[in-house]
Amino acid sequence: MTAIFTTLKTPVPDTLEHGDTWRTHAACRDEDPDLFFPAGETGPYTAQAAEAKAVCCRCPVMDTCLQWAMTQRQQDGIWGGLTARERHNLRHRKAKAARRPETASRPSAILRYATDRDAYTAHARHADGDHIEWDGPNEVRVDGVRRSPNQVAWRTSRDQAPVGQVLIDCDHDGCIAHLTDRTVRDERARLSAPPADPSRCGTVSGYRLHRRRGEKACAPCREAKNGLTREQQQPACGTRNGYRAHRSRGEEACGPCRQANSAADRRLRNTGTTLQLTS
């Protein structure tokens, strides 16, 4: 019975014939054919698909196998490291991209450079004044990593990686000479903060002013902030939690708190609850 079902499946790349074709070099020629035809793509079949893809990843003709499966529209099995659903999605994305009118004018590949300085030298052009413009694409690949023109210019002019997003720091459109990263913007915000006011120390507003300037708050300001936090965490009077707070501090509860606690006790008795929450 197993042999019958095996003959009904689409075979894996043939390794017995056509010795001069890509099939001869396929990594799956020594593997179990059933490994590449899981009964599903979810649940227990996920591990089987991952094992089959691992074989494809070390195959020297993986791209050729995938191209053949796409051309032949194979509906079953894992070919070129992709399942039938993944090949369908890839075919759909390619068809959608081909229908876009701007696809024909778009460059087919991202320009590659060995260093940031090579990319900067190729596309940086002096403009009016001390401005420098970028006449290349919106993205290049430097040493295998995609980078924007601002990132390339920052790394070239400062010889270091930026922190956060790199933004233009002048009114000249497309300028790559005047740039800022997050570190520069944070330092400017700290220096532009209003000077410390000694009269505000020991208050919550003084604590917030220290934080806006990027400084460590002084002891009086920290104490004021901690006091506000403690006040916000204290339960309000006129509630049962307020009554409990009075009792936990060893003081006599105020009138509104005693009334709230008595009302809560009456509600417990009316509902038939015998265990009261207060002694």
Backbone hydrogen bonds, N-H to C=O, Kabsch-Sander energy under -0.5 kcal/mol:
donor,donor_aa,acceptor,acceptor_aa,energy
5,F,1,M,-1.9
6,T,2,T,-2.1
7,T,3,A,-1.6
8,L,4,I,-1.0
9,K,5,F,-0.9
9,K,6,T,-0.5
21,T,18,H,-1.9
24,T,21,T,-1.2
25,H,22,W,-1.1
26,A,23,R,-1.3
29,R,26,A,-1.0
30,D,27,A,-0.7
31,E,28,C,-1.6
35,L,32,D,-1.5
36,F,33,P,-1.3
37,F,34,D,-1.4
45,Y,42,T,-1.6
46,T,43,G,-1.6
48,Q,44,P,-0.6
49,A,45,Y,-2.2
50,A,46,T,-2.3
51,E,47,A,-2.1
52,A,48,Q,-2.1
53,K,49,A,-2.4
54,A,50,A,-1.8
55,V,51,E,-1.3
56,C,52,A,-1.7
57,C,53,K,-2.2
58,R,54,A,-0.8
58,R,55,V,-0.6
59,C,56,C,-1.6
62,M,59,C,-1.0
65,C,61,V,-2.4
66,L,62,M,-2.4
67,Q,63,D,-2.4
68,W,64,T,-2.2
69,A,65,C,-2.3
70,M,66,L,-2.4
71,T,67,Q,-2.3
72,Q,68,W,-2.6
73,R,69,A,-0.7
74,Q,69,A,-2.1
78,I,36,F,-2.0
79,W,77,G,-0.6
79,W,82,L,-2.0
82,L,79,W,-1.6
87,R,83,T,-2.5
88,H,84,A,-2.0
89,N,85,R,-2.4
90,L,86,E,-2.2
91,R,87,R,-2.4
92,H,88,H,-2.2
93,R,89,N,-2.4
94,K,90,L,-2.2
95,A,91,R,-2.0
96,K,92,H,-2.3
97,A,93,R,-2.4
98,A,94,K,-1.8
99,R,95,A,-1.1
100,R,97,A,-0.8
103,T,100,R,-1.2
104,A,101,P,-0.6
106,R,102,E,-0.8
106,R,103,T,-0.6
113,Y,141,R,-2.6
119,A,115,T,-1.5
120,Y,116,D,-2.6
121,T,117,R,-2.7
122,A,118,D,-1.6
123,H,119,A,-1.4
124,A,120,Y,-2.3
125,R,133,E,-2.9
127,A,131,H,-2.7
131,H,128,D,-1.6
133,E,125,R,-3.3
134,W,174,G,-0.7
135,D,123,H,-2.4
135,D,133,E,-0.5
140,V,147,R,-2.3
141,R,111,L,-2.9
142,V,140,V,-0.6
142,V,145,V,-3.1
143,D,113,Y,-2.5
143,D,141,R,-0.6
145,V,142,V,-1.8
147,R,140,V,-2.8
152,V,148,S,-2.3
153,A,149,P,-2.6
154,W,150,N,-2.3
155,R,151,Q,-2.4
156,T,152,V,-2.1
157,S,153,A,-2.6
158,R,154,W,-2.2
159,D,155,R,-1.2
164,G,162,P,-0.6
167,L,165,Q,-0.6
167,L,180,T,-2.5
169,D,178,H,-3.1
173,D,171,D,-0.5
175,C,172,H,-1.6
176,I,132,I,-2.9
179,L,177,A,-0.7
180,T,167,L,-2.1
182,R,163,V,-2.9
185,R,181,D,-2.2
186,D,182,R,-2.5
187,E,183,T,-2.0
188,R,184,V,-2.1
189,A,185,R,-2.1
190,R,186,D,-2.0
191,L,187,E,-2.3
192,S,188,R,-2.0
193,A,190,R,-0.7
200,R,197,D,-2.0
201,C,197,D,-0.5
201,C,198,P,-1.1
203,T,200,R,-1.2
206,G,200,R,-0.6
207,Y,203,T,-1.8
208,R,204,V,-2.2
209,L,205,S,-2.0
210,H,206,G,-2.1
211,R,207,Y,-1.8
212,R,208,R,-2.2
213,R,209,L,-1.6
214,G,211,R,-1.1
215,E,210,H,-2.6
217,A,215,E,-0.5
222,R,218,C,-2.3
223,E,219,A,-2.4
224,A,220,P,-2.1
225,K,221,C,-2.2
226,N,222,R,-2.6
227,G,223,E,-2.4
228,L,224,A,-2.0
229,T,225,K,-2.1
230,R,226,N,-2.3
231,E,227,G,-2.2
232,Q,228,L,-2.3
233,Q,229,T,-1.6
234,Q,230,R,-1.0
239,T,236,A,-0.6
243,Y,239,T,-1.7
244,R,240,R,-2.1
245,A,241,N,-2.1
246,H,242,G,-2.0
247,R,243,Y,-2.0
248,S,244,R,-2.5
249,R,245,A,-1.5
250,G,247,R,-1.2
251,E,246,H,-2.2
258,R,254,C,-2.2
259,Q,255,G,-2.4
260,A,256,P,-2.2
261,N,257,C,-2.3
262,S,258,R,-2.4
263,A,259,Q,-2.4
264,A,260,A,-1.9
265,D,261,N,-2.1
266,R,262,S,-2.3
267,R,263,A,-2.0
268,L,264,A,-1.9
269,R,265,D,-2.2
270,N,266,R,-2.5
271,T,267,R,-1.5
272,G,269,R,-1.2
273,T,268,L,-2.4
276,Q,274,T,-0.7
